[in-house]
Amino acid sequence: MGRGSRSCEPAPCRRRSRLGVPGDAESPAEGRTEEMERLGANGSCSNGSLLTLSCLSHHVVCQVISGADPAGSVHDNGTLDTSWVARLESNYGFYIGLGLAVFSSFLIGSSVILKKKGLLRLVEKGGTRAGDGGHGYLKDWLWWAGLLTMGGGEAANFAAYAFAPATIVTPLGALSVLISAILSSYLLGERLNLLGKLGCMLSLVGSTMMVIHAPEDEEVTTLDEMLSKLKEPGFLAYAAILLAVCFLLIFYLAPRYGQSNILIYLTICSVIGAFSVSSVKGLGIAIKGFFADQPVLQHPLTWILVITLVASITTQINYLNKSLDIFNTSLVFPIYYVLFTTIVITTSIILFKEWVAMTVVDIIGTVCGFLTIILGVFLLHAFKDMDVSLGNLPQILQNEQQAPVTRDDKNILIEVDNSSIAPEDKPKTLA
């Protein structure tokens, strides 16, 4: 019956037998007298006390199972109007989260095309390319539209986690790769050969396998708990390795090989992404604490996370723009998705000790997913310049099945050598 309710049953179920008095052995007056004495011994309406109600020939015994104060009752009545939110979430929460995740993938995939169009317009106007260090794209509204679209997609993806499980929302992020590849072929005129498409699919399957088999995050509710996680030796060593790799890529490899190797800029974005995602998680805890009247603004970790997030996002945008300006969009986004997802999952496992809860099945699934990602990236990157499609695939296979030569290679080589020598220069033999 709700908070402060009383458990009541009709007399046939809980008559005097409820009090240990046979219903037919005594008169009604004697039974009620003894019953009232027993009820009076229990005191006031506290938890476990018994109350009696009489109506004509029926007799009801009630037991208080929980208490409520008037203030609490008023609070409960005030929250009845918002109960429809809870009903909506319980009945349609999964479908809302699913829709938000799909909508997020569409926005993120479209944002890459808009940003790429903005970069191409900058080149047509004669501005300095982003790959050469130019920042003229900041004056193009189309590039800003792409950035805002990506922000909306990330916000929708964040909201999806509030309704649907992470094992459903995260793999759906792979849809943005497919959307980006499809839109780039129609709007940018870029082509992705058959092996590249197969590599995309393998990369997405491998990333999805890793996400499915990755254990859930450990519960962290306060900034102090987050700080203790960040100060653990294992994560400090991991963060130091990431920073060393990042500095090596930025100051040594990027100036030398960034224009020719697609993995340089995208690896920088992915490594920096480990810090941006960790900062977002920490700031999420801070926001929850702020609405719970906790002094999060006075906590130094809050501002450290803000500075880290701003610096990491700025670096990611810079090098991602360089990659989009130089390389094919159909290659940039899938590789970035694979590298970013792998590093973020690894960071979460180390930071929140998720590996402790992993089963044998999860370990095998994670390893298989990682190997599938490697195979997909190899197909995507190694054969990007080959002209392979479903249309010319039968012709390619037919040409490979034909016999290439009818004579021995050694005889052909001898004939070529002999034909290149003049008759008068050939060695003479004695008869």
LOKE-110689 format. One line per 3 residues: number of its first residue (from 1); for each residue x, y, z negated of C-alpha. Coordinates in Angstrom, 2 decimals, m for minus. Each point is the difference from the previous one (the first is absolute). Layout:
residues N
NUM> X Y Z | ... .
***
This chain:
residues 431
1> 0.00 0.00 0.00 | 3.03 2.29 0.25 | 2.13 1.59 m2.63 .
4> m1.54 m0.03 m3.47 | m2.48 m2.71 1.03 | m1.57 m2.59 m2.23 .
7> m0.31 m3.66 0.88 | m3.71 m0.79 m0.44 | m2.04 m3.14 0.66 .
10> m3.65 m0.88 m0.63 | m1.00 m1.80 m3.16 | m0.35 m3.48 1.58 .
13> 3.74 0.05 0.76 | 1.36 1.85 m3.02 | m2.66 m0.10 m2.69 .
16> 0.77 m0.96 m3.53 | 2.18 m2.80 1.28 | 2.42 2.81 1.04 .
19> 0.33 0.72 m3.74 | 0.11 m3.59 m1.06 | m3.66 m0.09 m1.18 .
22> m2.38 m2.61 1.51 | m2.88 1.72 1.75 | m2.71 m2.48 m1.06 .
25> 1.01 m0.68 m3.61 | m0.92 3.39 m1.41 | m2.77 2.49 0.28 .
28> 0.55 3.08 2.19 | 0.11 2.31 m3.01 | 2.64 m2.08 m1.82 .
31> 2.07 m0.27 3.18 | m0.07 3.73 0.64 | 0.92 0.75 m3.62 .
34> 3.05 m2.27 0.08 | 0.93 1.25 3.44 | m0.09 3.65 m1.06 .
37> 2.20 m0.83 m2.98 | 2.51 m1.65 2.33 | m0.13 2.94 2.39 .
40> 0.44 2.48 m2.81 | 3.17 m1.75 m1.07 | 1.64 0.83 3.32 .
43> m0.14 3.72 m0.68 | m0.47 2.65 2.66 | 0.07 m0.33 3.80 .
46> 3.62 m1.05 0.33 | 1.40 m2.57 2.39 | m1.38 m3.45 m0.78 .
49> m2.88 1.20 m2.19 | m3.52 m1.39 0.52 | m3.20 1.98 0.48 .
52> m3.59 m1.23 0.07 | m2.97 1.14 2.05 | m3.57 m1.20 m0.49 .
55> m2.83 0.28 2.48 | m3.30 m1.77 m0.84 | 0.71 m3.73 m0.12 .
58> 3.50 0.27 1.51 | 3.17 0.61 m1.90 | 3.30 1.15 1.61 .
61> 3.48 m0.02 m1.53 | 2.66 2.29 1.54 | 3.76 m0.02 m0.53 .
64> 2.16 3.08 0.57 | 2.87 m0.99 2.29 | 1.66 3.42 0.53 .
67> m0.35 3.52 m1.29 | m0.22 3.37 1.69 | 0.02 3.49 m1.36 .
70> m2.33 2.75 1.24 | 2.86 1.84 1.65 | 0.92 m3.10 1.93 .
73> m3.59 m0.45 1.05 | m0.14 3.52 1.34 | 3.24 m0.65 1.89 .
76> m1.42 m3.16 1.49 | m3.12 1.81 1.15 | 2.16 2.67 1.59 .
79> 1.89 m2.54 2.06 | m3.05 m1.82 1.30 | m0.20 2.42 2.91 .
82> 3.44 m1.09 1.25 | m0.73 m3.72 m0.16 | m0.77 m0.01 3.73 .
85> 3.72 0.50 0.66 | 0.81 m3.20 m1.86 | m2.75 m1.87 1.83 .
88> 1.23 1.30 3.35 | 3.55 m1.08 m0.75 | m1.02 m3.43 m1.23 .
91> m2.28 m0.71 2.97 | 1.83 1.65 2.90 | 3.49 0.72 m1.36 .
94> 1.74 m2.59 2.15 | m1.58 1.27 3.22 | 0.75 3.62 m0.89 .
97> 3.65 m0.88 m0.58 | 0.12 m1.98 3.23 | m1.46 2.90 1.98 .
100> 2.41 2.48 m1.57 | 2.97 m2.23 0.80 | m1.01 m0.36 3.66 .
103> m0.69 3.74 0.27 | 3.39 0.69 m1.58 | 1.76 m2.19 2.57 .
106> m1.74 1.84 2.84 | 1.04 3.40 m1.37 | 3.61 m1.00 m0.59 .
109> 0.34 m1.62 3.42 | m1.51 3.05 1.68 | 2.24 2.38 m1.94 .
112> 3.11 m1.49 1.59 | m1.38 0.73 3.47 | m0.88 3.59 m0.91 .
115> 3.45 0.65 m1.45 | 1.66 m1.56 3.06 | m2.09 2.22 2.30 .
118> 1.09 3.03 m1.99 | 3.66 m0.97 0.38 | m0.41 m0.52 3.75 .
121> m1.64 3.43 0.37 | 2.99 1.54 m1.74 | 2.34 m1.56 2.57 .
124> m2.17 1.23 2.89 | 0.25 3.55 m1.35 | 3.80 m0.25 m0.09 .
127> 0.36 m0.05 m3.77 | 2.69 m1.86 m1.92 | m0.91 m3.65 m0.38 .
130> m0.55 m1.41 m3.47 | 2.65 m2.62 0.79 | 2.51 2.83 0.47 .
133> m0.87 1.61 m3.32 | m2.73 2.37 1.15 | m3.09 0.79 m2.07 .
136> m2.09 1.80 2.58 | m2.72 m2.60 m0.42 | m0.98 1.75 m3.22 .
139> m1.57 2.73 2.16 | m2.16 m2.42 2.00 | m3.55 m0.48 m1.25 .
142> m0.19 m3.45 1.58 | 2.89 m1.24 m2.14 | m1.68 1.42 m3.11 .
145> m3.23 m1.70 1.02 | 1.90 m3.27 0.08 | 1.52 0.68 m3.40 .
148> m3.39 0.84 m1.54 | m1.53 m3.07 1.63 | 2.69 m2.16 m1.56 .
151> m0.68 1.66 m3.36 | m3.70 m0.77 0.34 | 0.82 m3.59 0.87 .
154> 2.22 m0.40 m3.04 | m2.71 1.52 m2.20 | m2.58 m2.43 1.38 .
157> 2.41 m2.86 m0.54 | 0.55 1.09 m3.61 | m3.77 0.18 m0.55 .
160> m0.44 m3.47 1.48 | 2.03 m1.49 m2.86 | m2.65 1.25 m2.43 .
163> m2.65 m2.21 1.59 | 1.64 m3.03 1.64 | 2.85 m2.30 m1.12 .
166> 3.54 0.90 1.03 | 0.34 m3.33 1.81 | m2.70 1.23 2.40 .
169> 0.93 3.67 0.36 | 3.75 m0.28 0.50 | 0.04 m2.50 2.90 .
172> m2.58 2.10 1.80 | 2.64 2.69 0.30 | 1.39 m2.13 2.82 .
175> m2.96 1.10 2.11 | 1.59 3.43 0.32 | 2.89 m1.57 1.94 .
178> m2.36 m1.54 2.53 | m2.00 3.22 0.29 | 3.17 2.01 0.56 .
181> 1.25 m2.39 2.70 | m3.34 0.00 1.81 | m0.43 3.77 m0.10 .
184> 3.59 0.62 1.12 | m0.55 m2.12 3.11 | m3.06 2.08 0.96 .
187> 0.93 3.49 m1.19 | 3.80 0.07 0.28 | 0.55 m2.29 2.97 .
190> 2.37 m2.26 m1.94 | 0.24 m3.70 0.77 | 0.61 m2.91 m2.32 .
193> 0.95 m3.24 1.72 | m1.30 m3.43 m0.87 | 2.90 m0.87 m2.29 .
196> m0.39 3.31 m1.79 | m3.67 m0.70 m0.63 | 0.88 m3.46 m1.29 .
199> 2.62 1.56 m2.28 | m2.59 2.45 m1.32 | m2.38 m2.81 m0.83 .
202> 2.69 m2.07 m1.71 | 1.15 3.00 m2.02 | m3.52 0.75 m1.15 .
205> m0.66 m3.65 m0.87 | 3.21 m0.19 m2.00 | m0.70 3.23 m1.86 .
208> m3.52 m1.16 m0.79 | 1.33 m3.30 m1.33 | 2.39 1.84 m2.30 .
211> m2.76 2.23 m1.32 | m2.38 m2.92 m0.59 | 2.57 m2.05 m1.90 .
214> 1.44 2.94 m1.94 | m1.20 0.01 m3.63 | m2.03 2.84 m1.44 .
217> 1.53 2.98 m1.75 | 0.64 m0.10 m3.71 | m2.35 2.26 m1.89 .
220> 1.63 3.36 m0.85 | m2.29 2.57 m1.57 | 2.23 2.76 m1.44 .
223> 2.96 2.06 1.14 | 2.07 m1.38 m2.87 | m0.54 m3.53 1.32 .
226> 0.90 1.16 3.50 | 3.16 1.64 m1.31 | 1.06 m3.17 m1.78 .
229> m0.46 m1.90 3.29 | 2.11 2.51 1.90 | 2.81 m0.17 m2.59 .
232> 0.42 m3.77 0.18 | 3.45 m1.09 1.27 | m1.40 m2.11 2.84 .
235> m1.92 2.87 1.56 | 2.85 2.46 m0.57 | 2.37 m2.30 1.90 .
238> m2.54 m0.43 2.78 | m0.58 3.76 0.25 | 3.76 0.61 0.11 .
241> 0.34 m2.45 2.90 | m2.84 1.70 1.88 | 1.58 3.42 m0.50 .
244> 3.39 m1.26 1.19 | m1.57 m1.51 3.12 | m1.95 3.18 0.62 .
247> 3.08 2.25 m0.27 | 1.97 m2.35 2.28 | m2.75 0.14 2.62 .
250> m0.54 3.77 m0.19 | 3.60 1.24 m0.08 | 1.88 m2.68 1.96 .
253> m2.17 m2.21 2.22 | m2.72 2.47 1.01 | 2.34 2.59 1.62 .
256> 1.76 m2.76 1.99 | m2.71 m2.52 0.89 | m3.33 1.65 m0.82 .
259> m0.66 1.02 3.61 | 0.47 m3.53 1.35 | m1.08 m2.38 m2.79 .
262> m3.63 0.14 m1.04 | 0.64 m1.71 m3.34 | 2.17 2.82 m1.42 .
265> m2.64 2.69 m0.45 | m2.75 m2.46 m0.88 | 2.12 m1.68 m2.66 .
268> 0.59 3.40 m1.59 | m3.75 0.62 m0.08 | m0.67 m3.43 m1.48 .
271> 2.68 0.21 m2.70 | m1.22 3.45 m1.05 | m3.52 m1.46 m0.04 .
274> 0.94 m2.11 m3.02 | 0.42 3.19 m2.03 | m3.09 1.71 1.39 .
277> m2.28 m2.95 m0.79 | 1.42 m0.35 m3.51 | m0.57 3.72 m0.54 .
280> m3.59 m0.27 1.23 | m0.70 m2.83 m2.43 | 1.48 1.98 m2.87 .
283> m1.95 3.13 0.90 | m3.17 m2.06 0.16 | 0.59 m0.99 m3.61 .
286> 0.63 3.66 m0.85 | m3.27 1.10 1.61 | m1.94 m2.60 m1.98 .
289> 1.69 1.18 m3.17 | m0.81 3.63 0.81 | m3.72 m0.73 0.17 .
292> 0.33 m1.98 m3.24 | 1.33 3.16 m1.74 | 3.55 m1.33 m0.27 .
295> 2.88 2.54 0.05 | 1.36 m1.21 3.34 | 1.03 3.49 1.15 .
298> 2.46 0.19 m2.89 | 1.52 m3.36 0.91 | 3.27 0.43 1.99 .
301> m0.68 m3.11 2.09 | m2.99 1.71 1.62 | 2.13 2.72 1.56 .
304> 2.78 m2.42 0.91 | m2.54 m2.04 1.93 | m1.37 3.11 1.73 .
307> 3.47 1.10 1.13 | 0.86 m3.53 1.15 | m3.24 m0.27 1.96 .
310> 0.46 3.34 1.78 | 3.63 m0.73 0.90 | m0.71 m3.53 1.21 .
313> m3.03 0.95 2.11 | 1.91 2.88 1.60 | 2.87 m2.33 0.93 .
316> m2.37 m2.64 1.34 | m1.85 2.48 2.22 | 3.27 1.38 1.38 .
319> 1.46 m3.33 1.08 | m3.31 m1.43 1.13 | m0.42 2.97 2.33 .
322> 3.47 m0.64 1.41 | m0.90 m3.63 0.67 | m3.27 0.94 1.68 .
325> 1.76 2.58 2.14 | 2.67 m2.40 1.29 | m1.52 m3.47 0.09 .
328> m3.18 m1.61 1.24 | m2.94 0.37 m2.37 | m1.00 m3.62 0.55 .
331> 3.38 m0.97 m1.46 | 0.33 2.64 m2.71 | m3.18 m0.64 m1.91 .
334> 0.11 m3.83 m0.23 | 3.64 m0.05 m1.07 | m0.63 2.75 m2.54 .
337> m3.00 m1.89 m1.37 | 2.02 m3.20 m0.40 | 3.00 1.64 m1.67 .
340> m2.09 2.26 m2.21 | m2.30 m2.82 m1.18 | 2.92 m2.30 m0.77 .
343> 1.91 2.57 m2.04 | m3.09 1.20 m1.88 | m0.98 m3.55 m0.98 .
346> 3.57 m0.70 m1.13 | m0.01 3.19 m2.06 | m3.29 m0.90 m1.68 .
349> 1.26 m3.48 m0.83 | 3.16 1.35 m1.62 | m1.63 2.96 m1.76 .
352> m2.99 m1.84 m1.44 | 1.63 m3.46 m0.41 | m2.55 m1.61 2.28 .
355> 2.31 m2.90 0.84 | m0.64 m1.50 m3.45 | m3.59 m0.86 0.91 .
358> 0.78 m1.39 3.46 | m0.86 m3.64 0.65 | 1.80 m2.38 2.36 .
361> m2.66 0.61 2.64 | 0.51 3.77 m0.28 | 3.77 m0.34 0.30 .
364> m0.28 m2.20 3.10 | m2.58 2.33 1.52 | 2.19 3.05 m0.64 .
367> 3.08 m1.62 1.56 | m1.96 m1.18 3.04 | m1.52 3.46 0.38 .
370> 3.43 1.63 m0.11 | 1.41 m2.41 2.62 | m3.02 0.69 2.20 .
373> 0.68 3.73 m0.29 | 3.62 m0.49 1.05 | m1.08 m2.00 3.06 .
376> m2.60 2.59 0.94 | 2.45 2.92 m0.29 | 2.53 m1.92 2.11 .
379> m2.51 m0.59 2.80 | m1.19 3.58 m0.21 | 3.45 1.58 0.11 .
382> 2.12 m2.38 2.11 | m2.27 m0.34 3.03 | m1.60 3.45 0.13 .
385> 1.49 0.80 3.46 | m1.13 m3.22 1.70 | m2.88 0.17 2.46 .
388> m2.08 m2.87 m1.36 | m3.78 m0.05 0.15 | m2.77 m2.51 0.39 .
391> m0.30 0.96 3.67 | 3.58 m0.79 1.04 | 0.60 m2.79 m2.52 .
394> m0.98 m2.82 2.44 | 2.37 1.42 2.62 | 2.86 0.18 m2.50 .
397> m0.56 m3.59 m1.07 | m0.21 m1.14 3.64 | 3.29 1.69 0.89 .
400> 1.74 m1.67 m2.93 | m1.28 m3.43 1.02 | 1.38 0.28 3.55 .
403> 3.39 m1.61 0.72 | 2.49 2.87 0.11 | 2.66 m1.68 2.22 .
406> 0.28 m3.04 2.26 | 3.75 m0.43 m0.10 | 2.58 m0.26 m2.69 .
409> 1.16 3.30 m1.46 | 3.62 m1.05 0.44 | m0.40 m0.47 3.76 .
412> m1.69 3.39 0.32 | 2.89 1.68 m1.85 | 2.57 m1.69 2.27 .
415> m1.87 1.11 3.12 | m0.14 3.59 m1.22 | 3.72 0.01 m0.75 .
418> 0.88 m1.49 3.37 | m2.20 2.40 1.92 | 1.70 3.00 m1.58 .
421> 3.43 m1.02 1.34 | 1.00 0.90 3.54 | 0.84 m2.97 2.29 .
424> 3.59 1.17 0.52 | 0.52 0.29 m3.76 | m1.15 m3.52 m0.77 .
427> 2.72 m2.45 m1.00 | 1.16 m2.28 2.85 | 0.35 m3.72 m0.47 .
430> 2.35 m2.34 1.87 | m1.53 m2.60 2.24 .
***
